[in-house]
Amino acid sequence: MEITDKRIDAGKAFDWGKTSEYYAKYRDIYPDIFYRKVADRGLCVEGQSVLDLGTGTGVLPRNMYKYGARWTGTDISPEQIEQAKRLAKEAGMDIDFKAVSTEELDFPDASFDVITACQCFWYFDHDKVMPELARLLKKGGKLVILYMAWLPFEDEIAGKSEELVLKYSPDWSGAGSTRRPNWVPDVAYEFFDMEEHEEYDVMVPFTRESWHGRMIACRGVGASLSPEELASWDKEHRAMLEEFPEEFEIKHFAAVTVLKKKD
């Protein structure tokens, strides 16, 4: 499904379906602390029903399944959902995945204790979505916004990789990440109260191949380049990585924001 949004990449079209196989193989990279920061807050744990928005290949529900919550994952991309279903089935996990955009959710009122949005919150039509998320949450329910990004100005490999993405996708708006709290639109505060937020650094291990795959899985590469552009980018990026060791760590920062439904 091709998506065009003037807020993102200056309106350049992208399609997560084009990179779903890479996404399934190379985007499951969050360290354990990323999930523990959620579970230690008493969220997404046993006895709770959780909806994961923009679930992609189901990375969040699959990795937090061990904490005992009942998970539903939704995503606008049917190809991503097919990968999520496959990976969950292979792992013996009972997770309900649906291909539907966040703007078109039709679950009953008060269906969930927690709603999560990992690496996707900025894509939504917030004027439409925020009242719906409040409707879907039970009394006292929580909305958890999660994010992790490499730090291109502090990590040489990340910086050089990002420069190469921008060579082929100069309007890619995913570039230039620095430490910051998760962005929350003003409309959210009509329905939610800020409960807490935290930002922290993490080192994420990669090999040349896994980092290369991780970069292909990003929106500015695999989801938007033509086959010819992708082939050229692939060749240049592999050559660049030859300058570095076979195994390395990439410096990232992560952020968690918890919003509570207004009484």
N, C-alpha and C positions, 0 to 999 in steps of 0.2 A: 504494500500500500504506500503510494507516494504521498508525502506530506510537504506542504508549503506553508510557512509561517513567517510573515514579515519581521517578527521579533527575533527570529533565529537565522543566522547565517545570511542576513540581508535578503531573506526570502528564497534562497537556493533550495531546490527540492531535494529531499532525502527519503530513503526507504529502508527501514530496518530489516525488511525481509531479505534484502540483498546481502546482508552480513550476518544473518542469523546463525549460520553454522560456525562462523568465527566467534560470534558472541557466545555461543554455547560452549565452545572449547576454551576460550581465552579470557572471558570476563568474570569468571568466578575467582576473584583475586583478593577479596576483602579479608583482612586478618581476623583472627578470633576476637580480638578486642572490639572490633567494629560491631559484632553481634552482642558481646557481653555488655557493652555500654547500654544496649536496649534492655536485655533481660535483667540486668542488675537494677534497673528502674522498675521492675515488676511488670514489664510490658512484653507482649507476645509470648506469654508463658501458659502453663497448664491451666485449663478452665476458661480461657479466653478465646473468642472468635475474632480472627484478624483478617482484614482485607488489605492486600498489597496491590497498590496502584502502579501502573507502568512496570509490571513484574518482569518484563523481558523474558528471559529463559528460566525464570523462577529462582534466581540466585538467593534472594532474601528468604523466602519461605522454605527452600530446601536446606539452607544452612541453619535456620532457626527451628527447624522441625523438631529437633531433639529436646527443645524446651517445652514441648507438649501442647502448644496452642493448636486450634483448628484453623487451617489456612484456606483462603480463597485468593487467587491471583488473577488480575485482569491486565490486558494490554491491547493496544490498538492494532498490533501486528499479528495476523494469524500465523505467520511463519515463526515468530518468536514463541507464541503459545504452543505450537506443535513441538518445538524443541523443549519447552518447559514440561510438557506432558511426557515426552520421551524420557527425559532425565529423571523425573520423579518416579515414573514407572520402574525404570532400571534400578532405582534406589529403594524400591518397595515403599514409597511414601504415598499416603492418601491425601492429595491436595487437589482442590477444585480449581481448574484453570478455565478462563473464558476470554475469547477474543472480542473485546468491546472497548470503546474509548471511555475515558473517565467522564466525559461530558454526557454519556448515554447510559450510565448505570441505572438499573431498575430494580435493585434489591428493596425489600420491604423496609419500612421505618425501623430504626433501632436494631439493625441486624448484627452490628459488630461492637465489640469492646474497644478495639484498636484499629486504626487505619494507618498504613505505612505508605510512604512515597520515597523511594530510594533512587536517587540519580535521575529524577524525572519531573520534579515539582514545577519547574519553570515552563514546561510545555503546556500546562493546562489553561483553559479559559476560566480564570479565577472567579470572575463575577458570577458565572454559572455554576462552577464546581463547589465553591466554599459552602453555600447553603445546603447543597446536596450531601456533602460529607457530614455536615452537622446532623442532617436528617437521618443518615445511615447509622450514626453512632448512638449507642445507649446513653442514658444519663451518666454524666461524669466520664464519658469516653474520651480517648486521646487520639490526636493526630500526630504521627511521628515522621518528621522530615529528615532524611539521611543523605549524606553526600560525602564523596571522597574524590580528591583530584591530585595529580602530580603537581609539583612545584617547579615550573620550568626555569625560574630565575635563580634557583638554588641547586638544581640537579642538572648536571651537564648532559646526560643522555636524554632526559626528558626535554630539556631545552632544544637540543639539536633535532630530536624527533618532531617536536612541535613546529620548528622552523620549516621542516620539510612538508608538514601538512599544510602550512600556510602558503607555501610555494604553489601548491596545487589547488588549495581552497582558501584564497586570500580573505574571504569574508567569513570564514569559520569563526563563530562566536564562542567556541569552547576553549580558546587560547587564553593564556595570560593569567591563570589562576594564582591567587595569593590567599593567605589565611584570612578567613572572614566568617562571621556567623551566616547561617542559612538565611537567604532572603525570604521575607514573609510579606505578601501584599497587604495593603491597608484593609481591603475588604475582609480579610480573614478575621480581623479583630471585631467584626460585627457578630461573629458566631463563636469565636474561640478566645480564650485568654492564654497569654504566654505563660507557660509553667516553668520552663528552664531551657537553656541551651548550653552546649559545650563544644569546644573546638580543640583538637589535639593532633600531634604529628605521629605518623607511622612510617616505618620502612617496609616496603613490599618487595619480596624477592622475585626475580625473573631470570630466565635464560634469554639468550638472543632471540630464540624462536618464539618463546612465550610473549616477550615484549613486542616483537614484530606483529604477532597475532593480535595482541591487545590493541596496538595502534590501528591495525586494519579494521578492528571492530568499532572504532570511534566514528562518529557521525561525519566528520570531515574527510574520511577516507572511504571505507568500504560501503557506507550507506549513501554516498553521493557522487563519487567519481565514476566516470565512464570506464568500461573495460580497458581501453587504451591508456587512460590516465592512471588507472590502478596498476597496470603492468609497469609503467614507468616509475611510479612511486615505489612500488615493491622493490624494483631493482636498486633504486637509489638508497632506500632505507636499509636494505640488507648490506649494501656496501658501506654505509655509514657505521653500522653496528660492528663491522669487522675491526674497527678501531678500539673496541672495548672488549673486556674479558667475556668468556662464555657465560658466566654467571655474575649477577650483580644485584644490587638493591636500588630501588627508585624511591626518592623521598616524596611522600604525600602528606597532605593534611586531611583530616576527616572532621565532620560536623554532625551533631545530632541536635534536633530541636523538638521539643514536646509542647504541643498546644492542647489545652483542655477545653472541651465543649462547654459553652456557657450554660448555667443552670436555667 
